[in-house]
């Protein structure tokens, strides 16, 4: 009884808070919520922070315009608190070339979170529009925040990093629900489950039983865990016969990777490291089927350097191919000055022949291109990669043919964070190869979060993900999200592994976000009907 009384007192204090106290409460609750993401995965903290969000919206009713502006403001502070500690690592990228970009550090650390917090504000405002006075308001918040998070993943090329649904991806059994409803369905469930304790302050008048909502949430969480555990036990990891992978993780610093004068040093390191013996039974690269190097591996145009291509051909043995990232010059007549480039993936055989090319489709704003590029360059601004005119985007998503292995879907860097925009349903691959360079972000939480998101793509699609990262974290992930092999952050080395087999397409792979859309639509209809019924009575 005392605990219930303390909870009710805390809830009422938050509901009645106003001014700077209200903003501070929202900011702290948002900041603590960031602990639910990798590498901490302390998702139980959300049982304390999401009820705060509900009580802040409850208290917004005292404001003007039915409390919508006050709810939006609380949402903005909550979002700012969430995104600053969750995305602080982006600031590291502006210190790679500090003399040029360090002055932009405050804009990266505070400006981007301030923009992303607008979507959280929108979620709070939408929730307030359909708010009720009973437990169904938790469903209102879950539906509204899921819609705003989905919009965050679409607007201005999209950035769905650290969507709330990632809180339900550790332990791995909880993540298996994504095979049914994807990230956005997971987001709805996460908000509904973690916000449910907020109704415990409602009291039990007029037959209400406030304990039912959190009890149902715990039952749902348990059901997710049981479903995931059964799914994992019924589908052990299976390997494709006669395919051996070697991922080379060079751990090169950014100032080396983009320095042409370091060409010989970079190539020698790649060649030596790739042929390193990894154990008493290893013969280096000679018994490898597929050698994989990370994104933008070279400080030069690879296919324009005959000596580099010859060195690669000498490295590869019969039956071995190289998958590597590289900048690629556009096709142009000889002698044409090259000012722009593609961020690409090559498949190269032992003859030095290029078997396949993929050009990155989804470029990184401010990293690979600038919004309003021409105007920005006229006032002296450049993107972090300092490619005049920005990188050229590819034209379409497509699989790549890999000799003696299933077709692979190439994804470069953060292309792996976009659910539903990965696999073409009429061109299903056998595996996903994700080349990335997280060296921009140092030893921080960013690479762990990136890996967490790539792992969820494997679960959603039922496809293994093979990840080669310059500074880590490189990994081989099976189609249920199990780590078959992993090389940690900030390490130099090679990672040898077999290639896991794909499983049949999951429900999410077949129908995409339709189940999540049905859930959200049904939730909104349910809440609106409750609201209308209450007002009528």
N, C-alpha and C positions, 0 to 999 in steps of 0.2 A: 504493500500500500504506500509506503514511504517513497519507493522508487517511482511509482505512478504519479504521486504528488509532485515529486521533483521534476519529472518529465513535463507534467502539465504546467508547472510554474515556468520552466525554461521555454516551452512553446509559447505561452502567453507573453513572456517578456520579448520574444522575437517578433510576435505579431504586433505588439504595441510599440516596438522601436521605430524611431523616425529620424530623419536627418542623417548626420554623419555616422551615428551608431548603426543605423540600418545598412548603410553602405559598407561599414567595416565588417559587420556580421556576414554579409553576402561575400565580401572579398575573402575573408578567412575560410568560409565554407567552401568556396571554389578552389582555393589554394590547397586545402586538405584533400579535396577530391582528386587532385592530380596524383596522389599517392596510389590510386587504384590502377594506374597505368604501369607498363614495364619501365624499369626492371623491378619495381617494388611489388606490384601486383597485390597491394594491400586493400583489396576491394571491400572488406568489411567496414572500412571507414565511411563508405557511402551510406550505410545504414544510419549514420549520424548526420552527414552533410545534406543528403537529399531531403530528409524531413525539414531541414532548415529552409530549403527552397520552397516547400509547400507552405510553411508558416509565413515566409516573406510575402508570398502571393496572397495568403489569407489577409495579412495586414494591409496590403495595397488597397483593399476595399474602402479604406477611409479617405483615399485620395480622390481627385477629380476624374471625370470621364470614366466612371465605373471602375477606377483603379488601374486602368490599362497602362497609362504612362508610368505610374509608380511601380507596377510589376515589371515593366520593361527596364526601368532604371535598376531595379534590384537584379534582374537577369544580366544586365551589362556588367555590373560589379562582380557578380558570381562568375561570369565568363572570363572577365579580366583576371580574377584570382586563379582560375583554372588554367588559362593558357600561358600566363607568364612563367610559372615554374615548369609547366609541361613542355614549353617550346623555347626555353632560355638558350638552349644549345645552338639555335640558329645564329646567335651572335658570334659563335666561333668562326663562321664562314667569313665574316667581315674583318677578321683579324689575320687571315691568310696573307692578304696584301694590305696591311694596316695603313700604309702611307696613302693609299687611295680610298679605302672604304671605312676606316675606323670611325670617321665622323658620322657614319650612318648607323652605328651600333645602337644608339637609343631608339631609333626608328624600328630596328629589327626586333629588339627585345620588348619594346612597349607598343610600337605602332601596329605590328601584325596582330598581337593579342587583342589590342583595342578594336581592330577591325573584326576579328573573328568573334569577339564578344557581342557584336551586334546581332549575330545569329542566335546566341543564347538569349539576348534581350527579346528577340522576336518570339522565341519559344515561350518565354514567360508571359509575354503580352497575349499571344494566342490562347494560352491556357487561361488567362484571366477572363478572356471574352466568353469562355464556355464554363467558367468556374461554378462549382456547386458547393453546398455546405456539408456534404456528407463524404463518405469514403471514395465516391466516384471521382472526386477532384484529383486523386492520385492518377487515375486513368487519363484525365484531361491533361495533366502535366506530361505523362508518358507519350501521349499521342502528339502533343504540340512540340515537345523537344525533339522527338524523332523527326517530325517534318522539318524543323529548323536545322537539325543536323544534316538531314538529307540535302537540304538547300545549300548548306555550307560545302557539301561535297560536289556541288554543281556550279555555283556562281563564280564568274570570273575565272574560268578553267577549273575551279574546285580545289578544295584542300580539306579532305575528310580525316585529317590526322587526329589521332586520339579521340575518335568518336566514342561516346559513352558505352557503346556496346562492347568495346574491347575489354571492359572491366570483367565481362563474363567469358574470358578466354583462358583463365588459369584458376584452378587446375584444368588440364586438357579435357577432362570429361565434360566440363561445362561448355566448352567451345564447340562440341559436336552438334549442338542445336543449330549452329550456323549452316550445316549441310541441308537444313530444312527451310530456314527463313532468312539466312544471310545476315550481314552486319546490321541492317536497319531493323530487322526483326529482333535481333539481339539487343539493339539499343532500346527499343520499346520495352522489352522485358526487364532490362537493367534498371531503367528509370522507375517502372512500376514496382519492381521488387524492393529496391532500395529506398524508395519514398514511402513505402507502406507504413512504417512505424509512426509516421506523422499523425495518423488518425487516432492514435492511442490517447490523445488529449481531448478527444471529442466528447467524452462522457458517454453514459449509457441511458440517457433519457429517451423517452418515447420508443422503447424497445430496441434501440440501437445497441449493437455489440461491437465496439471498436476493435476488439482483439481479432475479429474474423479476417480483416484485410491482411495484417502481418502474418497471421497463421497460414492463410492461403499463399502468401508470397513465399514462405518457407517451404511449403509443400511443393510449389512450383520449382523452387531452386533444387529441392531434393529430387524431383522428377527429372529435371535436366541432368543432374549428376548421374542418376541411374541409367537414363537413356544413353548418355555418353559412355559410361563404363561398359554397358552391354555392347554398344557399337564397337568400342575399342577391342573388347575380348573376342568378338566374332570375326574381326577383320585384321588378323596379324599382318605385319609388314611382309610383303613379298617382293623379291628382286627379279629384275629382267636378266635372263641368262646371258653371259658373255659380254656384258657391258660394264666396264670399269671406268669410273670417273676419277680425275685428279683436278682439284681446285687449287690454284696457286694464289696465295694471299701475300702480296709483297710488302704491305705496310709502308708504302711510300708516302712521304709528306707532300702536301700540295705544291709547295714551291719547287719541288723536283719534278712532279708529274707534268707541270706546264712550262718547263724550261727546256727549250730545244737543245741548249748546250749540254744537257744531261743525257742526250740521246744514247750514247754508247754505254753510259753507266746503267741506265734503265734497262736496255736490252740485255746487257750481261747479267744483271740481277735476275731478270725474268727467266733467262735460259738456264742459269745455274740452279735457281730455286726449283724450276719445273722438273729438272732431272735429278733432284735430290732423292736419295734413298730414304724411305720413310720407315724402314724396319728391316730386320734380318732377311726377310724373304723378298724384299723389294728390289727390283732392277731399274728403279727410276721410272722415266717416262716410257720405256720400251714396252712395258706390259699394260699400258693404259689405252683405253678405247677413245676416250674424249678428255682432252686437256682444256681447262677453262680458265681464262684470265678475266680480270674485272673490267668495269666500265672505263672508257677513255684511257686505255692502258698506256698510251704512248704520247710524248710531247711532240708529235709530228704526224703527218699523214702517212699511215702505214704503207699503203699500196704505192706511194710515191717514192719509197725508199727501197731500192732493189736489194741493197745489202741486208736490210732487216728481214725482208721476205725470204732471202736465201738462208739466213740464219734460222728462221722458223722451219723452213723445209729440212734443213740438216738436223734439227732437233727432233722432228716427228719421225716415228718409225712407221713401217707398213701397217695399215689398219688403224692408225691414230689420226684424229682430226683435232684441230684447235678451234674453240669458240672464244672469241675475244672482242672486247670493246675497242673502239677506236673512233677518232674524228674522221670524217670522210669528206673529201672535197667534192663539190658538185661537178657533174660532167661539163666540160668546157673545152674549147679548142686549145691546143698546146700554146704555151706562152701567156695565156690569160691570167691576170692577177686574181688570186683567190682571196676573197674578203669574208666569205661566209662558209659554213660547213654544216654537215649533219652529225649528230651524235649517233653512232651506228654500232651494230654487231656484225662481225664477219665469221663465216665458217670457212676454214682454210685446211687443205689437205697436205700430205707430205710432199707433193710436187710444187707447193707454193701457189696452187690454184685457189681462187676464191669460189667456193661452191654456192654460197648464199649470202645475202646482205639484208639486214633489217635496219631501217632508220627510225629513230625514236619519234613516236607520234605525239606524246603528251609532254611538252616541254615545261620546264620549271620557270615560273615567273620570277624575274629579277636575278635568276641564276643563269638561265640560258636565253632569255629574251626579256625585253622591257615592254610593258604596255605603252602604246603610242611611241614605238621605237624611234622613229625618225625625229619626232619632236623632242624626246628625251635626250637623244644624242646631240641635238643642236644646242642644248643648254649645258652640255658637258657631262652628262651621266652615262655610265656604261654598266652592263650587268657584270656579275661576279666573274664570269669566265672571260670577259673582255674580248668577245668576238664581235667585231663591228657589224652592225645590222642584225645581230642575234643569230642563233642557230636556226637552221631550216627544219621545219617539222616534216616528218614522214607523211605519207598519204593514206596508209591503211594498216590495220592490224592483220598480221598473217603469220602462219607457222613457217618453220624452216625445216628443210630436209636434212637429216643427219645420217651419214652412212652407218649402217649396221646398228641403228638405234631408232626408236620411234620418233616421229616428227615432234619438234619442240616449239613451244610458244615463247618467243623472246620478249622480255620486259626489261627496260632499262631504268634503273634507279627507282624513283617514286611512282612509276607507272603501276607498280604492284600494290599501291594503296587504294586503288579505285575499284570497289566491288561492283560487279555487274558490267564493268567495262574492260574485261580481261579476255575471256574466251568467246570467240565467235561460235554460235551453236551449230553452224554448218561446216565448221573447220576445227573439230575437237582434236587437240594434240595428245601426245602420250605423256608429256611432262612440260613443266614451265622452267625456263632458265632465266634467272633474274641477276643481271650484272649491275653492280652499283659501286659508287665511290662515296662512302660515308666519311672519308678522311677530312672533308670540309668541317666536320662537327666534333673532331677531337675525341677524347675519352669522356663521354657524356652519356646522358640517358637516350639521346636521339637514336643511335644505332640499335639499341635494344627495342625501342618502340617500332622502328622500321622492320626489324625481324618479326616482331609480334604480328604486324599487319600482313607481311608476306605469308606467315604461317596460316593465318585465317583464310587467305585465298586458296591454299591447298585444301583446307577442310570444306570450304564452300563448293569448290569445283570437283573434289575427288581426284585431284591430280597432284603428283609429287612436285615439289619446288626445289630446284637446285640453285643456290645463291652463292655468287662469287663477289666478295666485297674487298676493296683495296686494303682497308685497315681492319676489316672485320665488321660484322660477324658473318663469316662464311658458314654455310650449313647445307645439309641434305635433309629434306623434310619429306616424310611419306604422305600419302593422300589423306591421312587422318590427323596430320599435324605432329606426328612423333618425330623427334630429332634423331635421325639415323646417324648423323655425324655432324660435328660442329667444331669450328676453330674460333677461339675467343677474340675479343676486341683488343686491338693494339698489338697483335702478335704477327710475326712473320713465319710462314711455313706453307706446307702443302696438306691438303685434306683428301685422303683416298677413300672411296666408297663405291659400292654398287649403286645402280639406279633403281629406285623403287618402282614397282608396277602401279599403273593407274587402276582405279576401281571404276565400276560402271557410273555413269553420270548421276550425281546426287539430285534430289528434288530441286535444290536451288539452281544447279547447273541446267536443269530442264526448263524451269519456269521463271527463274530470276526473282525479281522483287515482288511478284504478284502475291505470294502469301503474306508478306509484310504489309503490302498495300491493303489487303483484305482485313488484316488485323487492325490497322490504324483506322480504316473507314468504319469498321464495326465499333471500335472504341469511341470514335467521335459521335456516331449515331446514338450509342448507349448513353453517353454523358449528356448530349443535348436533350434527349428524351427525359432523362432524370431532372435536368434543369427546368424544362417546360412543365413537367409534372409537379415539381415542388412549387413553382410560381403559381400554377393553377390552383393547387390546394391551399 
